[in-house]
């Protein structure tokens, strides 16, 4: 005997939700959290950029005597020849913060738009999109089979 075909379970109990409902606020919480996280990461980035700009500025009112090395003059205390080895690491960390905060905002926005507030809702939507509605149209399938046979020149 052939195994019984799998059926998609009925939709979880999801009443039509109003924009100001508790379910909607729960979904928008992730979006708002991502927005706060995005603001925090922008604040950190602006602070780091400002700090690097201030450190790279020449110190005009300091003494200008120093040693000459290979066509560059190293001024005492000016910090011109200093290289920050962790600049790339810091830039990578800040970029990761931006990407993660944007991903949080996207996940919250998508869950609100598609009315997904739990893993069960997401699982049900995934199964529905993979397996379809489960209803087949025999007349349409027969018509497509006849068209394919005619197109490919297959004789039955």
Buried (B, 14 or more C-beta within 10 A) or exposed (E): EEEEEEEEEEEEEBEEBEEEEEBBEBBBBBBEBBBEBBEEBBEBBEEBEEEBEEEEEEEEEEEEEBEEEEEEEBBEEBEEEEEEEEEEEBBEBBEEBBEBBBEBBEBBBEBBEEBBBEEEBEEBBEEBEEEEEEEEEEEEEEEEEEEEEEEEEEEE
